[in-house]
Amino acid sequence: MTAAEVLAAISELGHEHLGVTGALTPNTRLVEDLQLDSIRLLTLAIEIENRFRVRIEPDEEAGVRTVGDLVAIVRGKLADAAG
């Protein structure tokens, strides 16, 4: 799955489940730009895990600041699962 495909899916999840408006880019910051609080961040993580059938570990979650960080984690998990 390409980075653009993962980004599109994360954008779709943000719009459907969190009421995010506008386009998301890899540089979009989750807290500062999207105003996601801890509950909404957790919701996003769960939706990403369900959508991509991956498990995001707590130490990985702690380092996530941008949509691009999420894309990188998901792509890494998908590559591990495929390889």
VOPAGU-2260 file (C-alpha; in pm, 1 decimal, decimal comma):
REM VOPAGU-2260
SITE   aa  ch    i         X         Y         Z
SITE  MET   A    0       0,0       0,0       0,0
SITE  THR   A    1     143,0     338,3     -95,5
SITE  ALA   A    2     183,1     632,0     140,0
SITE  ALA   A    3     -86,1     817,6     -56,1
SITE  GLU   A    4    -332,6     529,4     -12,1
SITE  VAL   A    5    -267,4     511,1     362,2
SITE  LEU   A    6    -300,6     890,1     390,3
SITE  ALA   A    7    -632,0     880,0     202,1
SITE  ALA   A    8    -765,3     608,0     432,7
SITE  ILE   A    9    -656,4     795,5     746,5
SITE  SER   A   10    -819,0    1111,3     609,6
SITE  GLU   A   11   -1140,3     919,3     550,3
SITE  LEU   A   12   -1134,3     784,9     907,5
SITE  GLY   A   13   -1076,8    1135,6    1043,4
SITE  HIS   A   14   -1369,1    1272,9     849,3
SITE  GLU   A   15   -1605,7     984,9     933,4
SITE  HIS   A   16   -1527,3     928,7    1299,5
SITE  LEU   A   17   -1382,7    1254,5    1429,6
SITE  GLY   A   18   -1554,4    1524,0    1228,3
SITE  VAL   A   19   -1225,9    1647,0    1083,1
SITE  THR   A   20   -1282,5    1891,8     800,2
SITE  GLY   A   21   -1049,7    1983,9     519,0
SITE  ALA   A   22    -761,9    1796,8     364,3
SITE  LEU   A   23    -505,0    1616,9     574,8
SITE  THR   A   24    -139,6    1624,4     475,6
SITE  PRO   A   25     158,0    1439,6     622,3
SITE  ASN   A   26     250,7    1761,9     804,5
SITE  THR   A   27     -90,7    1802,9     969,3
SITE  ARG   A   28     -36,7    1798,6    1345,9
SITE  LEU   A   29    -290,9    1592,8    1537,1
SITE  VAL   A   30    -315,8    1806,8    1849,4
SITE  GLU   A   31    -222,3    2155,3    1730,9
SITE  ASP   A   32    -392,5    2155,5    1389,4
SITE  LEU   A   33    -681,2    1911,1    1437,2
SITE  GLN   A   34    -741,7    1989,7    1805,4
SITE  LEU   A   35    -765,1    1619,1    1893,3
SITE  ASP   A   36    -782,8    1550,6    2266,0
SITE  SER   A   37    -677,4    1222,4    2427,4
SITE  ILE   A   38   -1015,0    1055,5    2367,9
SITE  ARG   A   39   -1021,3    1152,1    2001,9
SITE  LEU   A   40    -658,0    1042,0    1959,0
SITE  LEU   A   41    -748,2     704,3    2107,1
SITE  THR   A   42   -1051,5     680,9    1879,1
SITE  LEU   A   43    -832,5     751,6    1577,5
SITE  ALA   A   44    -578,3     488,8    1685,0
SITE  ILE   A   45    -850,7     226,7    1729,9
SITE  GLU   A   46   -1008,7     307,0    1393,9
SITE  ILE   A   47    -668,2     283,5    1223,3
SITE  GLU   A   48    -601,6     -53,1    1389,1
SITE  ASN   A   49    -942,4    -181,2    1276,9
SITE  ARG   A   50    -910,9     -49,0     922,9
SITE  PHE   A   51    -559,8    -176,7     854,4
SITE  ARG   A   52    -567,4    -482,0    1084,6
SITE  VAL   A   53    -251,7    -370,8    1264,3
SITE  ARG   A   54    -161,0    -312,4    1628,9
SITE  ILE   A   55      -7,6      21,7    1722,1
SITE  GLU   A   56     198,4     -25,5    2037,0
SITE  PRO   A   57     182,3     232,2    2319,3
SITE  ASP   A   58     546,8     331,7    2269,0
SITE  GLU   A   59     475,0     395,0    1900,8
SITE  GLU   A   60     165,8     601,6    1986,0
SITE  ALA   A   61     372,9     817,9    2219,3
SITE  GLY   A   62     589,7     935,6    1929,0
SITE  VAL   A   63     304,5    1026,1    1694,8
SITE  ARG   A   64     269,8    1398,2    1636,6
SITE  THR   A   65     157,8    1426,4    1272,9
SITE  VAL   A   66     -53,8    1243,1    1018,8
SITE  GLY   A   67     273,8    1156,5     845,5
SITE  ASP   A   68     390,0     977,6    1161,4
SITE  LEU   A   69      74,5     764,8    1147,9
SITE  VAL   A   70     125,9     689,8     779,9
SITE  ALA   A   71     483,6     575,5     847,9
SITE  ILE   A   72     376,6     346,9    1133,0
SITE  VAL   A   73      95,3     189,3     932,5
SITE  ARG   A   74     315,5     134,2     628,3
SITE  GLY   A   75     582,9     -24,2     845,8
SITE  LYS   A   76     328,4    -256,9    1007,1
SITE  LEU   A   77     184,2    -354,8     669,8
SITE  ALA   A   78     531,9    -422,9     529,7
SITE  ASP   A   79     615,8    -640,2     832,1
SITE  ALA   A   80     294,3    -837,3     787,2
SITE  ALA   A   81     359,5    -889,4     416,2
SITE  GLY   A   82     723,0    -986,1     453,2
